[in-house]
Structures are given as structure tokens and as C-alpha cells.
């Protein structure tokens, strides 16, 4: 099949690699426009755009996929199907109708659970033990289209959202190519189940502020789900303090109270306490929690706010 791939971040690159090595013909990519980076605000193409430019693949980067010039060029490329991984923009119906076999999305959850922008982050925050990825045909309703296939992936106790997403991106790339092979062979998708529907809204900074009255297990999951972005945070002395990795332990301490020991730092929660494994004080690089505790020279009685 002739394919035009749609995607934007690094997460999409394993699928691009897999498609380029497949029997299908990649004739173009669709991605978000270049964005300003760093202090200079220099415009930098997306990882997908850079991948395509290095390989001489045509890049389409419309401000919005409803733009007439974009739709005309996409139609001229005459794709049989448009595989999608983390493109980052909603597709209007006139654009969805261009490829013969539609737009096929690789979504990083076991649909219909965790429809939306942050399925991996929300799944980790909810403490699930198994998640996965699903391929489905895109329709106007959010992540509601009929499905082609899925894979499952176990979630380890200290998995961060970033680590889990990396694994799903690699395994999902294989699923996406298998799906394209099946579409080429005439396989039709099946409707999503009705049971188990949930949504995974994009994480905002306020969603990942640590509330020390919550149980330690929930906070450990929150921290893992918010890593690497936007990063779970609290404050101490009025300054923001990021917690990048933590685990629950049995000792009881007052809410937010810091117990800095020689080899560990514990913080009181609504149930038991949280052991800080990796932290990032404001203006500093990430470090082991125990190293921060020794270097901070805490006098005792300090607490996170």
C-alpha cells in the first residue's frame, strides 16, 4: 500500500522505522509545524520531520489539517492508508476521507480504556499492572473507531510513564505494520467493546502537585506517571521541588514531614511514608534522594508544603 504517515514526537520514530522496512511504500509524512526551542526560540522541525528530511521523504506540516492546500497535496499523494502515531491534532472528516482505507491510529492503551491524550501517564498514575496498545480506524469521536488489533504490556513496580511508553512504542510499531498488512489483505476492523470505557486527559501542572495527605502508594504512582513530564512536584521553603521516582514504605510520619537518614529520605503521607529515590531541587540536576538529603543539611523538623 501507498502510505502517508502522521506523527510528531520521538515516540513515533519506531513506527516510521518499521514502516520504512516493510513492504509498504512510504510517500510522505504529516507532522506538526516547527516549534521554537531554547532561549533563542529558534524554530526546530519535529523529530518526525527530521527523520523524513534525512531520508528524502516529503514532509507536510500544515498549521491545521483542515487547510485546503494540505488536503489537496495529500490527495495528490493518493495514499491507500494513513498510519498515525501521536500526531497531535484532530482530523476533520474531509481529511479523514482522503485515503481509501482511512487513517489508522496506534494508541497506547487497551481501548476503550484511556481514550485521550495521556493514556500511559494516566494508567501508571492509576496503578495498573497491565496496559498495552491498540490499532484502530480513526473516526470523528475521540479514539472511538473500530479496532484492528492490540498487544498487552506488564507494568513493573518502578516503571515510569516514559520507560513504559518507550517499550510500547517499539512493540506498537510491530503491531502497526501487522495491522497495515492485514488491511492490505482485506481485513476489516471490529467495533470497540462497550465495557471499560475511560478517558485520559492531558496532564496539567496542577494535576501532579503532591498532596501529602494522600496514601503513599497513590503518591508513588503519581510520581511515576508524571515522569518525565510534567514531573510531580511539591514545595519546600517556598521553592518548587520535583520528585521523579519514589516508593511506598511502612513507616508512619506526619504529613509532609521529612526524615533524612544516612541512606534514605522518607516523607510522611496520609498512609505510611514515601521513600524519595530520585529528586530534582529547583535549578539543579536530578539526583538520588539520599544524596539530596545529605547535601541539604537538614536540621530536623523540615516538611514539604
N, C-alpha and C positions, 0 to 999 in steps of 0.2 A: 504493500500500500504506500501511497504518497502521504507523507506526514508533515504537518506543521506543529511544532512543539511549543507549548506555552508554559513559562515558568520564570522565576526571577532570582531566588536566593541560591546559596551553595547547596541547600538541601535538594535542589532539582538536578544537580550535576550527575549523580549516579544514574539517574534515569536517562539523561542525554547520552551518557557513555554507552549504556546498554542498548539504546535505540540505534545509535550510530554503528554498533557492532552487529545489529540484527539484519534480517533480510529485507527490512522495510527501507524506503527511501526518504531521508530527511531533507526537505526542500526549503525549510525556513524555520525561524523561531519567533515567537511573540513574547515580549517581556516588558516590564515597566520602564519608563524613561530613566535616563541617567539621573542620579541624585547627588546633591552636594555632600562632600566628605571633608572632615577635618576643619581646622581653623581657617584655611583658605577658601573653604566652601567650593572647592574645585569639583566640577561635575564628573562623576565616575560611572561608567556603564555597569549594569548589573552583572553578577557572576555568569548568568546565562548568556548575556550579550557578549561578554568577553570570550566565553567558550566558543560561541558561534563565529565571532570575528577571527579568532585564531585559526579556524578551520574553513574559512571562506563560505560559511552558511549565511544566507540572507537574514538580516535582523529587522523585525518590525517592532517599533516601540511607541505605539500611539499614546497620546495623553489619556484617551479613553477608548475602549474597544468598540464604541458606537460610532467613532469617527468615520465619515464616508470614504475618505482616501484609504484608510486602513482596510475597510471592508472590501473596497474594490481591488486592492492589491492581494488580499487574502484569497478572494475569489479567483483572481488570475493565476495564483499558485495551484489552484484546483486540488486541495488536499482531500484524500479519501477520509481522513480522520485527524483530529487534533488532540493528542495526548496532553494532559495538563498536570503539572506538579507545582503547587504553591505559586501560582501566577500573581494573585493579589488584587484582582479587580473583577467585578461582576460582569458577566457577559450578557448583552441584550439578545433577544430572541432572533433578530435578523442576523446577528453574528453566529449564533448557535446553529442556524440553519444552513450555513455555507458548506461545511464538509458533509459528504454523503453519509458517513457513519457517525456524525456528531462529534462532540468533544468528550473525551473520556478522562476522568479525573482519578488520580491516585491520592486517596485521602488517608491520613494516618490515624485511623481508629477502626473499630469493628462496628460499622454502621448497622443500625441507626443511632448507636451511642456516639456522643460527642461530635455532632454536626457543628460546623463553625470554624472559627479562625485559630483556636488554640487547643486542638484535641489532645496532643501529647502532654502539654503543660497541665491541663485540667485533669487528665487521667492520673498523672503522677500525684497531683495535689489531693485527689480523692483516695489515694492509697490502693489503687487497683493492683492486682497481682499479674494480670494478663491483659494485654491490649493487642493491637495489630494494625493492619492496613487493608483498605478496600478499594477496588476499582469500580467505577460506576459511570453511567452516562449522565452528563450534566443537563439539568432542566432548570426552569426559572426559579423554582423553590430551592432554598439553600440546602445543598448536599442531600437532596431527596430523590435523586434519579435512580433508575433500576440498576442492579449490581451485576458485575461480571464475575468477580472472584474476590477472595480475601486470604490473608495469612494471619497467624497469631504469633505473638512475641511475648515471652515472660518478662516481667519487670522485677529486677533484683532489688533487695532492700535498700541499697545505696545508689541506685540508678538516678541520675539527674535527667531532666527533660532533654537536655542537649545530647547526652550519651544515648538515650533511648531513641531519639529522633535520628541520630546518625545510623543506628542499626536498622531502623525501619526504612530509611532512605535507600540503603543498599539492598535489603531484601525486597522492598517495594518495587525497586527498579526491575527485578526479575519478574515480579507479578505483572507489572505494566506491560512488559514485552510479551509475556504469555497471553495477556488479555488481547493485545493487538493481533497476535497470531490467531486467536480464537475468532476475533471479529472478521479477519480476512477469510476464515474458513466458514463464515456464515452463522456463527453462534449468536443468539440473541440474549440480552440481559434479562434478569428476573426482578420483580418488584422487591423493594426493601421490606423487611418484617415490620409489623405494626408495633410489636412489643419492644421495650428497651430504648425508646427514643429519649435522647437528651441533647443538650446544646453546650457548646464550649466557646463562650465569648472571649474575645481578645482580652488579655490581662492588662489592666491599668495599674499604675503605681500604687494607688490606694488599696488594690486587691491583695497586695503582697506585703503590706506593713504587718509586722509581727505583733500579735495581741498575746501578751504573756499570760493572760488568764485562760487561754485555750490549752487543751491537753498536749503533752509533749509529742505524742505520736502524730497528731494532726499538724503540729508545727514542723516536725521533721519532714513530713510530706509536702507541706507548703514550701519549705526551703528548697527541696529537690525539684519541685515543679517549676519554681521561678528561676532556676539555674539553667542557662546562663543569663537570660533576660526575662523580665526586667530586674531580677535579683531581689530576694526577700530582704527587708531592712527593718531596723529599729533605730533608736537614738540613744546616745549617752552623752551627758553634758551638753545637750542641745545640738549635737552633731550627728549626722547620719552614719550608720554603721551597717554594712551588709553582712549577712550570714549566708554563705554559699553552700555549706554542707553541714549537717548536724544529725544526731541520732538520739532517740529517747533513752533514758536510763531511769532506774528505780528511785533514786534518792529524792526526797521531798525538800524543796526550798521555797521561800516566799516568792510570789510572782515577780519576775524580772531580776531577782537578786543574783549577783554574780559571785560564784565561789571559784576563785582562780587557784588551782593547785599546781604542783610541780609539773605534772604530766597531762593535765586536762583542765578544761574550764567548763563548769556546769552553771546553768541558769535555771532559776525556778520558773515553773509554769503552773497552769491550772490543775495539772495532774502529773506528779513526779517532776523530772527536770530534763533539760536538753543539754547534751554534750556538744559543744561547738567544735567541729572538725576543721572547717575552713572558713575564714572570715576575711573581710576587707574593710578596714577603717577608712574614713574619708581621706582622700589624697594619697593613699598608699596602695601597694600591690597586694594581691591575695596572699594569705599566709595561713599556716596552721593555727588553729585556735589556741593551742597550748603555748606557741611562740608569742602570740599576741598577749596572752595573759602574763607571761614572764616579763615581756618588754614594757607593758603598760604600767608596771609598778603600782598596782592597786593597793590601797591601804586597808581595804575591808569596808564593807557597808555600801559599796557602789551597786547601782542597779540600772538596768536598761529601762527606758521610759516607754 
